[in-house]
Amino acid sequence: MRGLAAALRMTSDPRPALAELLRRDYAASVVRLTGSGTQALQIAIVNAVHHVGADSPVALPAFSCFDVASAAIGANVAAALYDLDPESLGPDPESLERVFAAGVRVAVIAPLYGMPVEWDALEALAIRYGTILIEDSAQGHGATWRGTPLGALGEISTLSFGRGKGWTGGRGGAVLARRGASLDATELAASAIGAEASSIVGLLAQWTLGRPAVYGIPHSIPALGLGETTFHPPVPPMTMPRAASAAILHAIDPSRQEAEHRRENARWFLERIPRGERVRPIRPIRDATPGYLRLPIRISGGMSGVEQTVRAITLGVAPSYPSSLAELAPRLAGPERDWPGADELARDLVTLPTHSRLTRVERDEIVRMLHQKSE
């Protein structure tokens, strides 16, 4: 209802208030609101490449959301992929340094599922090679590293408020700059009435169908592709719709409460799921408070190794990204041609639901399935 009122100009424009909130909470000097998190990352890449003043490839994680590749394609840059550590989901430091040593001067660091990475070590490496780090915190809401929220660590950082994110307005994103970085290399198109209408429809569908009792209805429609990982071609960046901005502002307190529920459910699972060669949880790094958008674990064979796969999917257990970005990356460049960590994650990584509507009965059933796998 707040989104609809904003879209119909029945209230003042909520975007300045949202930008000021993000500027304060994420210690940013510049904030630009965008139509999506992918658009925000595209703008961040364009500005970072413009700043280094060279036609440098951009370093991307070899295993990440496909939208990372979409943003690089939209920015019209070559990609140099670096490998990940499957134990922590963070960058493999040796792989990343090889990419920097080859001359790459812009790198995207994308913590998965709200699992913080060793930012000090990455920043020290970047300073040594004169590289700008873009912190893609699309999945980082509710997570902190040494008390600083994800999204407030990089010289340039991005946020996403799309469907399925920890803090959502149905759509939208933001790119933030600090420590002297600027955001002046990309113009944003004004959000059209169609974007406002789409935001309202999306919010209504999310509010109506995002409940366990009725979620099976949209999930059973193949055309919607719910639960599937698909590649979305880039689109020209635009400003965030008023409707999405109003919903995001209204959702800030509930999103913080939801983050606490996610951490509580993740802790509950971690105390009960088996640990061994067949089932291996991802370990948080020291000084980190994960946001646990979902709980990542490695299972031998991935979803094919889960007992009662169809039932597990119904409960919210899901595979992660089905392949590395090597199949999608634009104009693949850089020294790396082999990414064993990314390949392992594509094969074995599975995520468990952590949302607040997960019941005790559902959690118990998921744990039983995992114990059957470990036997």
N, C-alpha and C positions, 0 to 999 in steps of 0.2 A: 504494500500500500504506500509506503514511503517512496519507493522507487517510482510508482505510477504518478504520485503527486509531483515528484521532481520532474519527470518526463513531460508532464502537462503544464509545466511552469506555474504550478499552484504554490510552490515554495521557492525560496531563493536558491540559486545555484549552489549545490553542495560541494562542488569540486574545490573551491578555494579552502574550505574548512578541512577537507580530506588531505589536501596537499600540505597544509600547515601541520596537521596531526602527524603525518609521515615525516615531515622535516624535523619535528621535535623528537619523536620517538626513535627515529633512526639516525639522528645526529647528521642530517644532510644539509648542505648549503643550497642545493638545487633539486627540485622535484618536478618531474613531468609525468602526468597521468596519461595512460595509453589505453587503447582498446583491448589489449590482451597482454599477458606476460611474454608471449613470443614477440610481439611488437616491441615491448620494452627492451628485450634482449637484442633485437635487431638494431634499435637505436643506440644501445650501449656499445655494440660492436662497431658501428659506423663511427661514433664519436671517438672511441679508443684508437681505431686505426687512423683517423684524421689527426689525432693528437701526436702519435708517434711519427707521423709524416713519412711513412714508407708503405709500399705495397706489400706488406707482410702478411703471410698466412696467419690465421687465428687458431690457437691451440684449443681443441675441444676434447672433452672426455670421450674415450672410445665407447663407453657404455653410459647412456643417459637417456632422458626423454627425447623422443624423436623431434620434438619442437625445437631443441637446441640446434639440430641440423637445419631445420626450417629457417631459424633466425639467421644463421650464417649464409644460407642461400639468398635470403632477402637482402642481406648486407652486401652481397656480391663479392665475397671473399673466398679465398682458398682455405682449406682446413687441414691442420696438422694434428692428427689424433695422438693423444697420450693415454697410457694404460692406467687402470685402477687397481688398487689393492683389494682383493676380494674379501679380506678379513675385516676391513673397516669401511669400504666403499669410497675411501678417499683417494686422491691421486697417488700413483706410484711415483715416488720422488725421483728415482733414477730415469724412468721414462720421460717424466716432465722435464728434467734437466737436459736430456738429450735433445728434446724439442727446442728448448731455449737456446742451447749451444749452437743449434743450426740456424739461428737468426730470428726466430719467432718472437715478436715483441708485444703480443696481446694474447691473453689466455682467459678462457672461461672456466671458472671453478663452480661446479653445480652440486652441492650437497644433496644426496638422495634421501627422500623420506624423512627429512629433518634430522639427519645424522651429521653433526658438525665435523669439520675437518681440522687438521693441525694448521691453523691459519698463520701463526708466527713463522713456522718453518717455510711455508709457501711464500710468505711475504719476503723473508730473507733471501730466498732463491730468486724471486722476481727482482729485488733490488740489485742483486749481484749482476743480473743480465739486462737491467733496464727495461723490464717487462711490466705492462699494466695488467693487473688482475681484475677481471670482471666477476663479481660475486653474484651468481644466478641463484637467488634464494626463493625460487618459485615454490619449493616444497618445504621451506624452512620456518613457517610460522610456529611460534611457541618454543622454538629451540634457541639456546644460548651457548656461547663459548666464552668461558671466563666472565660470565655475567653480561656479555654484550649480545644482543639479539642478532641472529642471522639476518642478513640484509643491511647491517650497519658496520660491516668489517671492511669491505672493499673500497677502493678509491671510487669505483663505479659499481653500483649494485642494482639488482632488479627484483621486483616482487610480482607475484601473480595472484589474482583474486578470482580465477575461473572456477568452474564447477569442480568439485572434488578437492579443492584446496582447504587448508585449515582456517583461513579467513576469506570468506567468499562473498561476492556480490553478484554471482552468476557469470560475470565476465569482468575483464579489466586487468590492468597491470600498472606498474610504475617503475620508472628508472630514476635513480637517485645518484647524486654526485657529492663528493666531499673532498676535503684536503686539496682544494685548488682545482679539481677537475671541472671541466665545463661540458655542457650539453647543447651545443649550438650547430651541429652539423646536419641535422635532419629536421625537416618541417613536418608538422602533423596536420592531417586533414581534419576538418571539423566533423564531429559525429553527426550523422544524418538522422532524419526521423526514423528511417528503417532500423538503424542501430538501437535507437531508443525502444522501438516496438519489439525488436528481437530480445533486448534485455528484459523487458517486462514478461514476455512469453517464457523465456528461460527461467526467470525467477519463480514464476508461477508453477512451472513444471517441476522445478527443483523442490519447492516447498510442498507440492502435492504428492509427488512420487518418491521423494527421498526418504521413505519410511519403510521399515521392514515388512509391515503388513501388506503394502501394495507394490513394493519394489519389483516383485516378480512379474508384474504386468509389463513395464517397459523393458525389463531384462529379457523377456521372452520374444521381443520383436527384433529379429536379426538386423533390420535396416538401421536401427539406432546404434548398433555396434557398441553397446555398453559393456565395459570390461575388456574391450579390445584395444590394442595399441596400434594406432594408425598414423601415417604421415600426413600432415596438413601443409599444403603449399603456402608459402608466405603471401601476405597481402600488404598493401601500402599502410603504414602506421597512421592511426587516427587518434583523436583525443578520446578519453574515457566518456561514455554516455552518462548523462546526469542520473538516469535511473540506477545504473550500477554504483555510482558514487554514493548516492543516498543509502542504498542497501548496505554498502561496505561500512559506512559510518555507523549505521544502526546496529551492525553485527559485531562491533569491536568487543564489547563485554561478553556476549555469548561465545565469541571465538576464543577468548582467553579461558573461559570455563571449559570449553570443549578440549582445549589443549591439555588441561589438567586431567580430564577423563582419558584422553589418549595415552598420556604418560602412565596413569594408573592401570589401564588395561594392559599396556606393554609390560609393566613390572609384573603384573599378575601372570602373564604368559611366560615371562622369562624365569619366574620361580618354579614353573611346572613343566615346561616342555623339555623333552629329552635332549641330551647333549652327547654327541659322539661323532663317529665318522659319517653317519648317514644324515644327521640333523645337526646343523651348526648355526647358531644365532650370530648375527653381526655384532661385534663388540664395540661399544661406544669408546671414544678416545678419552683421555684424562682431561679434566676440567670442562667436560661437555655436559649439557643438559639437552638430550635429544627432544625433538618435537614429536617424533613418532607419528607422522602423518599416516604411516602404516608401519608394521613391525617387519623388517626384512630378516629372513633366515635363508640359509642354503640347505637345500634338500637334494640328495643324490638323484639326478634325473629330473629335477624340477617338479612340475605338477604331475608328470607321468609317474613319479615315484610316490604320490600321495594316495593313500587308501581311499576308496569311494570318491573318486575325483569329482563326479557330478555333484554329489552332496557337499563336498568341500567348497566348490565354487558357489553353491547356493548360500553357504554360511559366510561367504566373503573372502575366502582364501583365493589368492589370485597369482598368476605368473607375473614376473616382472617383464622388462622389455625383451622381446624375442630375438633380438640380434644386436650386434654392435652398430655404431654409426658408420662403419666403413662402407656399408651398402648404400648409405644416404648422403654421406658427406660431399659437399660441392668441391670439385677440383682438388682431390686429395693430394696433399703436399707433405713436406716434413720427412724426417729420417726414419720414422717408425713404420714398419710394415707388418708387425706381428703384435697382437694384443692378447696375451694368454689370460690375463685377469678378466678382461671384458668378455672373452669367450666363455670362461668359467661361469661368470655371473649370468650371461645369457642362457646358459644351459641349466643352472642350478638355483638361481635366486627365485624365491617365492615370498610373498608378503601376506601377513595376517591382518585382519581388520582390527582397528583400535577405537573406533568411534563410540560415542556415549550410548548409542541405542543397542549396542551389543549386549545380549543377556548372559547371565551366568550359565544357563543351560547351553547356549551356543558356544561359549568359551570352553566349557567342559568337553563338549563334543569335539571341538577342534583339537584339544590336547589329547584326547583318546586316539584320534586319527594319527597324530604325530608319534605317539607311543607305539602304535601298531607298525608304523613305518620303521621305527628304530629297532624293533625286535628281530 
